[in-house]
Amino acid sequence: MSTATITSKGQTTIPKDIRDRLGLKPGDRIHFVTLPDGTVRLLAQNLPIAALKGMLPKPRRAVTVKAMNEAIGAAVAEKHRRAR
């Protein structure tokens, strides 16, 4: 666990161990996400979009837009059915 202090201007320094763990460098962007339970997550946006290529396996088969729309429609219908 690391601790930081907030200045009167609302600024803080991210502790070195956290910066190292997230691979943060000067100029990198970070996002703060508030979860429903009140927890706040800090997310590092320090990878270029090209770095994401190949992270997910290729699908076994292609899915058509029509099939996606049908699946979305079925999920929405199921959600409404359960809500009754």
NUZASE-88397 format. One line per 2 residues: for each residue x, y, z of N, C-alpha, C, O, CB. Coordinates in steps of 0.02 Angstrom, whole numbers, padded with zeros to 5 digits. Atoms other than C-alpha are relative to their C-alpha. Last residue first. Glycine has a CB too. Example, Ala and Ser with C-alpha at 12.3 -4.5 7.8 and 13.67 -1.06 7.14 Angstrom:
# residues 2
-00042,-00059,-00003,00684,-00053,00357,-00039,00055,00037,-00014,00110,00045,00020,00023,-00071 | 00045,-00059,00000,00615,-00225,00390,00045,00060,00000,00097,00059,00033,-00050,00001,00062
END
This chain:
# residues 84
00072,00002,-00015,-02073,-00448,-00760,-00016,-00043,00059,-00074,-00049,00077,-00039,-00024,-00059 | 00018,-00058,-00040,-01888,-00404,-00763,-00074,-00001,00020,-00094,00036,00065,00016,00064,-00037
-00019,00012,-00069,-01842,-00579,-00823,-00022,00056,00046,-00034,00045,00106,00075,-00010,00005 | 00040,00056,-00024,-01939,-00558,-00986,00014,-00012,00074,-00032,-00024,00113,00015,-00064,-00041
00067,-00026,-00013,-01862,-00385,-01013,-00046,-00056,00028,-00088,-00043,00070,-00030,00030,-00064 | -00005,-00046,-00056,-01686,-00457,-00996,-00069,00026,00019,-00086,00029,00079,00047,00058,-00016
-00007,00040,-00060,-01730,-00603,-01110,00004,00044,00063,-00025,00027,00114,00064,-00044,-00005 | 00065,00032,-00013,-01795,-00485,-01244,00003,-00041,00064,-00044,-00040,00103,-00021,-00045,-00060
00045,-00052,-00024,-01637,-00380,-01231,-00068,-00029,00018,-00097,-00013,00069,-00007,00056,-00053 | -00022,-00016,-00068,-01527,-00536,-01245,-00046,00054,00030,-00064,00050,00089,00073,00025,-00001
00019,00055,-00043,-01625,-00598,-01397,00018,00015,00073,-00020,00000,00119,00033,-00066,-00022 | 00073,-00001,-00007,-01611,-00430,-01483,-00024,-00054,00048,-00068,-00042,00089,-00034,-00009,-00067
00016,-00058,-00042,-01423,-00424,-01451,-00075,00003,00013,-00097,00013,00070,00023,00066,-00033 | -00021,00017,-00068,-01403,-00600,-01520,-00016,00057,00049,-00037,00044,00105,00075,-00017,00002
00048,00049,-00025,-01505,-00555,-01675,00017,-00020,00073,-00028,-00028,00114,00000,-00063,-00044 | 00062,-00036,-00014,-01400,-00398,-01702,-00053,-00048,00028,-00090,-00029,00074,-00027,00034,-00063
-00012,-00042,-00059,-01239,-00499,-01688,-00064,00035,00020,-00082,00036,00079,00056,00051,-00012 | -00002,00045,-00057,-01304,-00630,-01811,00010,00038,00065,-00020,00022,00116,00055,-00053,-00009
00068,00024,-00011,-01351,-00494,-01936,-00003,-00045,00061,-00049,-00039,00102,-00025,-00037,-00063 | 00035,-00054,-00035,-01181,-00412,-01915,-00071,-00022,00015,-00098,-00006,00068,00001,00065,-00043
00028,-00053,00041,-01104,-00578,-01964,-00033,00053,00043,-00051,00041,00101,-00050,-00030,-00050 | 00070,-00012,-00019,-00993,-00679,-01850,-00025,00058,-00042,00007,00110,-00047,-00007,00015,00077
00023,-00069,00005,-00830,-00751,-01918,-00074,00004,00019,-00112,-00042,00007,00010,00027,-00072 | 00037,-00013,00062,-00775,-00919,-01854,-00024,00072,00001,-00035,00102,00054,-00060,-00049,-00008
00000,00062,00038,-00651,-00982,-01727,-00036,00008,-00066,-00018,-00023,-00116,-00032,-00056,00040 | 00060,00041,-00010,-00623,-00804,-01669,00004,-00063,-00044,00034,-00063,-00098,-00064,00040,-00016
00046,-00007,00057,-00443,-00743,-01673,-00061,-00044,00013,-00055,-00100,00038,00035,-00018,-00067 | -00006,00050,00052,-00365,-00740,-01501,-00049,00013,-00057,-00101,00045,-00046,-00011,-00071,00029
00056,00048,-00001,-00360,-00577,-01407,00010,-00051,-00055,00035,-00036,-00109,-00067,00037,-00009 | 00014,00018,-00070,-00201,-00481,-01368,-00055,-00052,00005,-00054,-00095,00049,-00020,00061,00040
-00020,00068,-00016,-00144,-00486,-01551,-00014,-00021,00072,00001,-00078,00091,00072,-00008,-00013 | 00006,00049,00054,-00150,-00300,-01579,00026,-00067,00023,00082,-00073,00049,00037,00025,-00063
00053,00047,-00015,-00166,-00207,-01414,-00008,-00055,-00052,-00039,-00106,-00040,-00066,00038,00007 | -00026,00051,-00046,00004,-00123,-01435,-00053,-00052,00018,-00037,-00106,00043,00026,00032,00064
-00032,00053,00040,-00064,-00032,-01588,00027,-00056,00044,00033,-00113,00022,00057,00029,-00042 | 00052,00047,00022,-00179,00067,-01473,00030,-00058,-00039,00004,-00114,-00036,-00052,00037,-00043
00033,-00022,00062,-00027,00147,-01392,-00049,-00054,-00023,-00041,-00113,-00007,00053,00014,-00056 | -00015,00041,00057,00001,00093,-01213,-00032,00029,-00063,-00091,00048,-00061,-00023,-00073,00011
-00068,-00013,00023,00012,00216,-01070,00021,-00046,-00058,00080,-00047,-00076,00047,-00009,00057 | 00010,00001,00073,-00168,00237,-01021,00068,00015,-00030,00079,00069,-00056,-00056,00052,-00023
-00053,-00031,00040,-00146,00188,-00839,-00018,-00006,-00074,-00036,-00060,-00098,00068,-00033,00014 | -00019,00040,00059,-00304,00153,-00741,00051,00037,-00041,00042,00096,-00056,-00062,-00016,-00043
-00044,-00040,00042,-00330,00217,-00564,00021,-00045,-00057,00050,-00098,-00046,00061,00029,00040 | -00056,00034,00033,-00477,00133,-00481,00038,00050,-00042,00008,00093,-00075,-00025,-00060,-00043
-00025,-00037,00058,-00593,00217,-00356,00060,-00039,-00027,00105,-00057,00010,00020,00073,00018 | -00071,00009,00013,-00697,00113,-00236,00019,00039,-00063,-00019,00043,-00110,00017,-00076,-00008
-00037,-00058,-00024,-00867,00187,-00196,00075,-00006,-00008,00112,00043,00003,-00016,00012,00071 | -00010,00006,-00073,-00961,00021,-00208,00040,00058,00030,00055,00057,00089,00035,-00066,00015
00062,-00007,-00039,-01030,00069,-00379,00009,-00004,00075,-00029,00027,00113,-00049,-00052,-00021 | 00042,00059,00004,-00854,00093,-00450,-00062,00009,00044,-00062,00052,00089,00040,-00063,00022
00036,00013,-00062,-00773,00262,-00478,-00047,-00059,-00009,-00090,-00057,-00053,-00038,00063,00024 | 00066,00030,00010,-00647,00261,-00620,-00030,-00014,00068,-00001,-00049,00109,00005,-00065,-00043
00027,00018,-00064,-00495,00376,-00620,-00072,-00024,-00012,-00112,00012,-00040,00002,00060,00051 | 00072,-00009,-00007,-00401,00379,-00784,-00019,-00021,00071,00009,-00069,00099,-00040,-00042,-00053
00032,00048,-00044,-00215,00402,-00811,-00074,00018,00005,-00094,00075,-00004,00034,00001,00071 | 00065,-00020,-00026,-00120,00484,-00953,-00026,-00055,00047,-00012,-00114,00037,-00051,00013,-00057
00052,00052,00004,00065,00463,-00987,-00064,00027,00031,-00063,00070,00075,00023,-00065,00036 | 00042,-00009,00060,00164,00625,-01011,-00054,-00053,-00008,-00101,-00044,-00046,00043,00001,-00061
00026,-00068,00009,00302,00580,-00888,-00039,00006,-00066,-00015,-00017,-00118,00057,00051,00002 | -00055,-00046,00015,00316,00389,-00877,-00030,00071,-00006,-00090,00077,-00015,00038,-00020,-00066
00017,-00069,00017,00203,00258,-00801,00062,00043,-00010,00111,00037,00026,-00044,00031,00054 | -00040,-00020,00057,00252,00075,-00809,-00014,00071,-00022,-00008,00087,-00082,-00011,-00048,-00058
00044,-00014,00058,00107,00027,-00697,00039,00020,-00062,00010,00028,-00116,-00049,00056,00018 | 00044,00059,00011,00220,-00058,-00567,-00044,00010,-00062,-00055,-00038,-00099,-00043,-00013,00061
-00040,00055,00027,00352,00078,-00583,-00043,-00060,-00018,-00036,-00089,-00071,00055,-00021,00050 | -00020,-00020,00068,00226,00219,-00560,00040,-00056,-00034,00029,-00072,-00092,00042,00064,00001
00060,00006,00042,00153,00127,-00410,00016,00018,-00072,-00005,-00017,-00118,-00058,00045,00027 | 00013,00072,00008,00324,00101,-00330,-00061,-00012,-00043,-00064,-00061,-00080,-00009,-00033,00069
-00044,00032,00048,00367,00283,-00366,-00015,-00074,-00009,-00014,-00099,-00066,00072,00008,00023 | -00061,00029,-00029,00216,00354,-00275,00040,-00041,-00051,00012,-00072,-00095,-00018,-00045,00060
00010,00072,-00004,00095,00452,-00384,00065,-00031,00027,00118,-00019,-00001,-00020,-00031,-00071 | -00053,00037,00035,00120,00634,-00341,-00015,-00074,00008,-00027,-00098,00064,00072,00018,00028
-00035,00050,-00040,-00034,00735,-00296,00056,-00030,-00042,00056,-00023,-00103,-00048,-00055,00027 | -00050,00040,00035,-00128,00887,-00356,00033,-00049,00049,00033,-00039,00109,00054,00045,-00032
00030,00065,00019,-00290,00957,-00286,00049,-00045,-00038,00028,-00093,-00069,-00061,00012,-00042 | 00026,-00006,00069,-00226,01137,-00287,-00030,-00066,-00024,-00050,-00072,-00083,00057,00021,-00048
00057,-00046,-00001,-00208,01137,-00097,-00030,00010,-00070,-00088,00031,-00076,00022,00067,00029 | -00017,-00070,-00013,-00096,00985,-00117,-00063,00043,00001,-00118,00018,-00014,00049,00026,-00054
00030,-00044,00049,-00153,00804,-00100,00017,00072,00019,00010,00091,00077,-00078,-00010,-00004 | 00034,-00057,-00028,-00037,00688,-00005,-00027,00043,-00056,00005,00051,-00108,00047,00041,00046
-00021,-00063,00029,00014,00514,-00060,-00041,00056,00032,-00094,00043,00061,-00009,00000,-00078 | 00039,-00059,-00020,00009,00343,00021,00029,00062,-00033,00089,00067,-00043,00001,00007,00077
-00038,-00062,00003,00064,00173,-00043,-00046,00058,00018,-00107,00055,00009,00030,00010,-00070 | 00042,-00059,00000,00000,00000,00000,00044,00062,00000,00094,00064,00036,-00048,00000,00061
END
